[in-house]
Amino acid sequence: MKNTQIQPGQQAKLFHVQTNTPLELPPNRSVIHIGKAEGSIQPEIDVSNFPNSYIVSRNHATISLEGDHYFIEDIGSSNGTYLNGMRLTPTNRHLLNPGDKIELGKDSLVTFIFEDASNLAVIPNPENLSEQETFVTKLTGTGLILAGLAFLSSSLWFSHFALPFVIVEILGVLTVNYGGSKRHLGWVLIAAGVAIAIMTHQLFVLTKVVGLVALSILSLFCGYQFFVFGKVKTLNLLALKRIVKT
């Protein structure tokens, strides 16, 4: 359940997360355009003066009001419109609920929280998650970080078997880059390192070391992103729930 508090008399609005700026939606319009003002294009919600507005198209999206319900629609923007982490298909309308997160373009550079006219003011959360969901997200991040450290430890344990190969390969790369007229010897050293790996039957170990290092880097990166930002790119807990359901 989202955190809410009652504030009587509040109009429907978009809350700009990056600048903590509320933008009231015009109450007398059934269709509200979002974009950047330029020439004859004058959207009701103009983000030209917001940070990172370069990612927003002049005609980016619309919010329409039908009865008591608001709908958002991407109208063919260059960088897309995201609702709770999921990219919207252009020209398909989606119902807006209190607390929904709207991103204009990717990477959460221009982000809004929708607050409807039913006097519900959502207390913004960077990823629009409840306390329980935030806890699960941080727990997921912690688990990924620990997994990354475990993969890294395993790769270091295996790597001592491959020490001769590693030394020869490093010498080869250095010679190729800085050996001047003798750089051809670097290629000889690189080939010799591969030969050592094959002759000592360590090729499998080397492949495993590379794989473990790659897994550790990926796990540490994703864990840090989940723990600090609550998501990796546009993939957050809400998006994961939708993927599992589908």
N, C-alpha and C positions, 0 to 999 in steps of 0.2 A: 504494500500500500504506500502511495506517495505521501510525503509530508505536506500538509496543507494547513492554512490558517484562514479564518474568515476576516475579510476586510470589506465592509459594506460599501456599496456605491462604486466599486471599481469597474472600469470599462474593459472590454476585451483588449488584450495587448500582446505584443511580442517583447520579451525581455532579452536584450542583447548581452550575452554572457561576458564577452571580452571587455566591455566597458561599463557593465552594470547599468545600462541605459534602458528604461522602459519606453516602448513606442506604442501609443494607443492606436487601435485600429479605427478608422473613420466609421462612426455608427450609421451613417446615412448612405453607405455604398454596399451593394450586394457583391461586387467583385473588387478586390483590392490588389493592385499590382505591386510586385516587389522587384526592385532592380536598381539601376543607376540613371539619374537624370542626365539627358544629353539631347540638345536640340528640341525636337517635338516630343521626345519621350520623357514624360514626367510621371514616374510611378508614385503612388500614394506613400509607399514605404521606400524611401531613397536611402541607400546604404553607401553613397559615394564618399561620405566623410568618415566612414568607419575604417578601422585598420584592416588591411588585407582585402580591401574592396576590389582589387584587381581581379580576384578570382570569380567575382559575381558578374553575370551578364547584364546588359542593359534591360532586356526583358527576361527576367529569370524565372519567376514563379508568380502564382496568384493564390490568394485566399478568398474563397467565396462563402457567403452566408446564405443558408437556406433554412428558413424557420429558426430553430434554436441551435442549429448545427453549423460548424465551420468546417470547410474542406480546403485542403492544399493541393496544388497541382503544379508540376514542373512544366513550363511551356517551351521546352526545347533549349534549355540553357547549355552552355558549352561544358561546364564542369559538374553539372548535375545538382539535384536537390536530394537531401537525405533526411528521412524521418526516423528518429530513434535508431540511427546507425544503418538503416537500409535505404539504398538508392531507389528513388521513385522512377517508375517508367513514365516518360513524358506523355502528357495529355491524359493520364489516368488520375482521377481525383482520389484523395485519401482523407478519411475523417480525422479531424483533430480532436484530441482529448486534453484536458488540463494537465500540464506538465510535460507534454510532448516536446521533444528536442528536434529543432529544425536546423539543418546545416546547409548553407548555400555554398556549394563546392565541397571538395574533399578536405581531409586532414583537420577538420574542426577549426578552420581559420575564421569563419563567420558563422556564429552559432546563436540561435534564439531559443528561448523557452516560451511556449505558448501558454497564456493564461486566459481562460474564457471569461464571458460576461456573467457567469453565475456566482460572482463574488468569491471565487476560489483563487487565492493567490498562492502559487506554488513557490516554496522556498527553494531557489535554484541549487541544484547539486550538479557538479561538473558533468556527470553522465546521467543525470535524472534517475538515480537509483535510490531505492529505499535504504534504510540503515542496514537491514539484513542483506540486501543485494550488494551493498558496498562492502560489507564484511566478507561475503563470499568472493567478491572480486579480489580483495586484498589477499584473502587466503589462497586463491588461485595463483596470484602473482608470487606469493611466498613459496608455494609448492614448485612453481616453475624455476624460481631462482635456486632452490635447493637441488632440483633435478639437474640444472645446469652445472652447479658445483660438483655434483656426483659424476656427471659425464666428464668434466674437466679433470677430476682426480683420476678417473679410469684411464683417460688418454695419457696422463703423465706417467702412470704406472706402466702402460704398454710401451711408451716412447723410449724407455731405456734400452729395449731390445733393438731399436732402430737407430741407436746412436751413431754407428759408423756411417750409415746411409745419410743421416741428417748432416753430419760434419762435411762429408764429401759434396753433398748437394749445395750446402751454403757456400763452400769454397768455389764451386763451379759457378754459381750465380754471381758471386762477387767478382770473379775473374772475367766473366762475360761483360759485366757492366763497367769494370774499372781496370781491366787488364791491358788496355791499349792495343798494341800490335800483337799481344799474346792472348787476346780474348778467345781465340779459337780453342785454346787449352781449356777454357771454361766449359765448352760443350763436351770436350773429352771427359772432364771430371763429372759432369752431369750424367753422361752415358755410363761412366764407371759406377756411379752411385746406384743407378738402376740395376746394373749388372750385379753389384754386391747384394742388393735386395733379393734378386732372383736366385743367386747362388747360395745365399744363406737361408733361403726359404722364408724370408721375412716380408714378402710382398703382401701377404694377407694381413700381417700385423700392421704394416704401414697404411693399408687401406682402412683398417679398423681405427687407427689413430686419427686419420683425417676425418672419418665419419664421426667419431666421438667429439673431436674439437668442433666440428660444424654443429653438432647437436647441442653442445654446451653453449656456444655463442647464441644459437637460436633461442634456447631455453632462457638464458640470462636476459636477452633482449626483451622477449615477450613477457617474462616475469616482471622486469622493471617497468615496462609499459603498463601492464595491468595494475601493479601495485601503486604507481604514482599517478597515472592518468585514467585508470579504469578501463582502458581499451588498448588494442593494438590496431593502429590505423583507424578504420571505421568499425572494427569488430569488437563489440562490447558484450556484456552479459545479456542485454536485451536482444541483440542480434543473434547470439548463440541460441537463446531460447526459441527464436523463430525458426532457425535452421533445424533444430532438433524436432520441432513440431511438424515441419514439412518433410 
